[in-house]
Amino acid sequence: RLVNKWVGAKNKEELYNLLTNTIMIRRLKKDVLKELPEKNRIKVPLDITDGKSQKVLAEVQQAQKTMRELSRESLMNGDGRQRSQGFLEIWRKTGEAKIGAVKDYLDYLLDNDCKMLVFAHHRSMLDKLEEKVEGILHIKGSSAGKNFGLIRIDGQTPQTKRPELVKKFQEDDDIRVAVLSITACSEGLTLTAASVVVFAELYWVPGTIEQAEARVHRIGQTKSCVDIHYLIARGSPDEAVYACLKRKKEDTSAILNGEVETLKAYDSPIGSGGRRFGGIKRMRSIAELMNTVEAAVEEVTEEMPPAAKRSVTSLGDG
């Protein structure tokens, strides 16, 4: 049987007004905790270059084509189970295809003297990340005469052990990385010793992503800004998941906050082969420059008449 497909939202302003006038009170973190540092999101394109990973990516792309055909059949017979299972497998294999490029990028980031959180969703991806990061830290620690290490927390980590692991990450300077499950570690952990967050895999729910970011972007963060890196493999389902995240963020913010907010991220000039571009400090300076420009434009347009203001603010819409 034919079933309708629903995407996005309508009458968002009306729903927001109904909620706020009846049952909802909202207090946003940006309004309550004004002392929090700037949050810079950076979208990092990864090129899949090694032969084995390219083969896996080709399998993923072929599976995507198959799933599109299956989606049409599912719409006709109303059975989406096979389609859902197929998408989950494609999502998992995307992580497998990009692990080499992710490892190279983490190697590059760890050249800087910083702590970081690395998030992923699938257990297989977490296992590979732990293995790769341990290798990177061993090499860098040996050259520095130190014993660099990591912690890992996922759904199988006992609740009784989590405080001990968090304390170790927060207090031991040689524990450089926390490898974390997006769903198991997006709430309840304070990891403000880090100021860098890397999403090796994405997740479909923007609220979960933002909660994961908040492990470092919270009271106790002493750095001047927090850098969030979204690692997105070119030509992979990552691009569709990221677009979905942006759309969902815009819809939910319009409904809950009364204004459209986007998951704004600067396009990185670096990518997986970016060691030659000057590093995290350069990316941070680009983000800060863009923030300064945007603030200046807002200040200038505030004094303009409505017609002129509309023409200026529409310049970035094309």
C-alpha angles and dihedrals in degrees: 000000000000116000127189122245115223120200129171127350141280133206091021095158091051091051092047091053091047093051097046093046094050120022113353134085117178128197112180122213092230090059098042101038102042093160093068115116125252115280114220116194115198124192108212119196114214122205115212103219112152117091099241094049092046089055091052091047090051088053090051092050091049090049089052090057090049091049092053089058091045089050090059090051091047091054089055099047099031094233111126098164097096090044092051092049090050093052091050091053091048089051091052094047091050088064090049090053095051101041093099093052091044090053091052092050093048089049088055094048093048090061083080120078096248143113119236145187118226115198129196135159110213121069091226090056092047090051092052093045091052091051095046095044092048088055093049093048092048092055095044092044093050092052091048095044091244138114103237117189146167143223127223127205123179139144092291095053108107114244089233092061098047098080090052092051092046091050090050092052093045097047108028111079091199093061097088105168139040114200105204141180111239095220098038097044106035092099140037100024128107111203101160093145083084125067097179125075123187124193105204087177130023128228129216098236117075092200090059091048092050092047089053090051088051091067085084101019097072144087109314096040107130100178119102092238141005121229120211117192121198109196109208123180113222115244092014137110087264088084092056093046091051092049089049091051091052093049093048091048091053093048097046094045091051091051099041103030103028093237135075114254122181133208089249114198130168117233107246117234088209116061125170093317094045104120089108095058100076104264142245094332090061092049090049092050090051091051092048091048091052091049090051092049092049092049091050092050091050091050093050096044091050088073095047127099114257096259094052091043091055092052092051097046091048093059092088095047098078 
